[in-house]
Amino acid sequence: MNSEELKECFEYVKDLILKCGEILKEGFKDCGEVMTKANPSDVVTIYDQKIEEILIGGIRKKYPDHKFIAEEQAAKSKEAQVLTSLPTWIIDPIDGSLNFVAKSPLVCISVALTINEDLVIAFLYNPLTNEFFSAQKGLGAFLNGNKIKVRETEVLQGSTIATEINFGTFPFVRPQMMAKLNLFFENHIRIRTLGSAALEMGYLAKGTFQLFLCERLKPWDVAAGALIILEAGGVVIDIKTGEDYKIMQPNIIAASNMKIALELKKALDGIDAKLEEEGKTPKILYEKFIAAGGNIKDLR
């Protein structure tokens, strides 16, 4: 797609997302039946499904050759999700579904487009708070039409990090999670957890947070937020390698600059090395959990 075609595509999908925002607001009043997927914390409503169907249907009508990697579609499919060079939309119809069913307004519709496995368009929309983040590669990041930039900081200490800590409910993740929290406390890093990773990334892009850390997420949780952060002047790196993050394996540190991103990575590497020595990494503990007959679906 050339620049004019991308601009037209941007406006077309933006209008679709705005329409879906009205559906989200309708469901916020009464979301109806709440269903669970992989575990009790992984919930879905008819509004997740409805919004995803409208987005995919609307995009496919105008762009029949485009592909999709979408949360609810993936949940129904037994096939692995594969990103190719073809134009592909990565969609989370409601990021923060637990917030949605609990009537917390910290939710958003997350939509990103990749071409040649590269992020080129991104949207995050929270119709409940009237926050519409958007970005096009090379053209900057915007909130409600106003250009946004990350807030610079040169030191890790005293910064604010957004992260999701609910994975600590899994016993095999808990030692690592507690070690990370201790690291934040010791360095006077303020912690925020909103229950919507995508929204947290949007807030980093506009300067509310200086850091974002999350592992074990899915592509649709992160893709749109990643481009918005990059276009706002921030960085998004792989938590293990320190290189550019992988869209289909989003274990990431995002930050307002590379200096504090790498400083945090170094501290996290130290935590993982210590846990490895003690035999308490999530991988080791998970293998023991399964060997002992544990079942993730039984965890609350």
N, C-alpha and C positions, 0 to 999 in steps of 0.2 A: 504493500500500500504506500502511495506517495503522500506527501505532507497534506495535500488538499483532501485526499480520501480519508486520512487519519482524522483530520479536523471534522469532517462530516460524520465520521463514525463516532467520535467523541460526543458531539452534540446529540446524535441519535440515541446513544446509550444513556447519556445524561437524562434525557427526557423520560426514558423507560424507568430509570431508577427513581426519579421524582414521583412517577405514578405509583411505583411500588412502595414508596414512603407512605402514601395514603393508606395502603393496605396494612402496612405495619402499624400505623396509628390506630386503625380499626381493631386489629387484633390485640393491641395493648390494653384495650378496655376489657376484653374477654377473649383469652387465647384458645378457649375450648379444651379439648382433650390433650393431655401431655403424655407423650410416648417416650420410652427410653430406647437407646441403641446399644452401643458396646458396653456401657456401664451406667449406673444410676445417675451420674453427673452429666451424661451425654444425652440431652433431651431434644425432642423435636416436636413441633406443633404443625397444624395444618397451614399455618401462616408461613412457616419456613418453606414448606412444600409449594404453596401457592406463589410466593414471591419468586422462588427459583424457576418454576414453570413459566411464569410471565417473562422473566428475563431471558431464559433460553429460547422460548418460543418467539419472542420479539426480535432477538438478535438473529436467530436462524432464518426468520422470514426475509430479512434484508440481506443477510450474509450467509447463504446456505452452505458455503464451503468452510465456515469457521467451526472449530472444535470447542469442546467444553470439558473443564475439570471442575465439578461443582459438588458441594458437600453432600446434599441429599441424594443426588444421582450416584455418587460414589458409594454411599451407604447401601444402596440397593444392588449395586453391581458387585460381582465376585471377581472381576478383572482388575488387575493392577492399573493404577492411573499413570499414564505415560505422557510426558510433554514432548512434542515434536516441533519441527520448524514451522509448521502450519499456524496460522492465526488461531490462538487458543484463549478462551475466556476462563478465568479462574474466579469462581463465585462462592461466596458465603452469604446466603440470603438473609440470615440474622445471626451476626456474630454477637455472642452474649445471650444465648437462648435461655439459660437459667435466670439471668436478669429479667428477660422478657416475661417469663411466666411468673416471676415474683413481683412484677410491676415496678422494677427498677429501670429508669430511663437510660441506663448505660448500655446501649446496644447500637449496632449499625449494620447497614447493608454494605458488603465489601465486594468490589468487582475490579478485576484487572485484566488487561489484554497483553498477551505475549506474542511476538513475531520473531521467528528464528530463535526461540527460547530466550528472548530478551524482553523485559518489561517495557511497554511503550505508553500505556494508558492506565490510569488508576482512579478509582472513586471510593470514598468512604462517606456514607450518608446516615446521619442520625436525625430522622424527622421529628423526634420527640424534643430535641433541644435545638433544632434548626441549624445543624452543623453539617455543611457539605464540603468535604475535602476533595480536591481533584489534582491531577498532575498529568502532564504529557512529557515524555522524555525530551530533555533539552529545553523545555519551555517553563520550568519552574513549578512550584506547588502553590495551591491556593485554598483558602477557606472562605466560603461564601463570596468568591470572586476577588478576594483580596490576597495579594501575595504574602506568603509566610516564610519565615526562616527559623532554623533551630536557634536555641539560645546557647551561646558559646560559654564554655567553662574550661579552665586549664587543669583543674585538679579533680580527682575522684572524690576526695573527702568533702562532705557537705553538699554533694549533688543530690538529685532526686532520681530514683530509679523506679520504673514500672515493671512489675513482674507478676506472673500468676503462680500462686503457691499451693493451689488445690491439689497438685500432684503429690504433695506431702501426705495425702490421705493413704497413698499406697505405701505399705511398710518397706518395700525394697527401694523406694525413692527417698524416704524420710531422712536417713543420715546425711545424704548429700544436700537436701533442702535445708536442714537445720544448720549445716556448716556454712551454706551461703548466707543464711539470715545472720549468723554470727559475724560473718565478714562485713556485712552491711552495717551492723550495729557498731562494730569496732572502728569502722571508718566514718561514722556519723553520716551514713548515706540514708536519706529519707526514703521510705518504701511506700509505694502506692500499688494497690491491686484493685482493678476496676471490674474484673470479670469479663472483659472484652479485649483481647490482645490487639485486635485491629484498631479499636478506638484508642488504646494506649499509644499505639504507634503514631496515630494522627496527632495526639497531644504532644508527643515528642517533637514532631515536625513543627508545631506552632510555638514551641518553647516552654510548655508546661513542665515537661520532664527533660532530663539530659541523658538518661540511659534507659534502655529497655533490654530485658533478658528473658528468654524463654526457650525451653527445649520441649521436644515431644509434641510439637504442633503439626498442623497439616498445611499444605500449600495455600489453601483458601483463607487460613487465619492470617497470613503474613504478606501475601503477594502485593496487594494494593497498598498496604501501609509501607512496605519496603520502598516502592517507587516514590511515594509521597515524601518519605524521609530523605531519600537521595536527592530529590529535586529541591528540597528545602535546605540543602547544604550539609546534611548529615551523612553518616556511614552505616552500612549494614554488613556485618561480617559473620562468617561461620565460627561458632564457638570453639571448635576444635582446631581448625587450621589457621584462623585469622584472615583467610582469603575471602573474596566475595561470596556471599551466601548462595546456597543452591536452592533454587525455587522449589524443587520437589523434596528437599530435605532441610526444612527450615528450623535448624537449631541455631539460634542467632543471638548476637549482641548487636544492638543498634545504639548509636550514640550521636551526640552533636559534633564530635570530631574523632579522628583516628587515635589521638593521643590517649584519651580516657577509655576508648574502646579496648585498646591493647593493654592498658594498665589493668582494667578489669579482667581481661582474658588471662593475664599472667597470674593474678590472684586466684582465679578459678582453676587454673592448671595446678596450682599448689594444693588446692583442696582435693582435686581428683587424684593426685599422686599420693597424698596421705591416705585417702580412702582405699586406694589400690593396695597399699602396704598392709592395711588393716583388714582387707578382704570384705570391704563394705561398699563397693561401688554398686550402683543400681543394677548393672548387668550380673554381677556375682550374686547379689541378694535375690534377684528375680529368678535366676536358675535354681537357687535353693528353695525358693517359694514354690516353684512349679514342681520340683522334685519331691517336695513334701505333700504334694496333692492340692496345692492352692489353686484357686480359681478367681480371676480378676472380677468376674461378674458377681461374686459373693461379697466383695468389699463394699463398704459403705463409708 
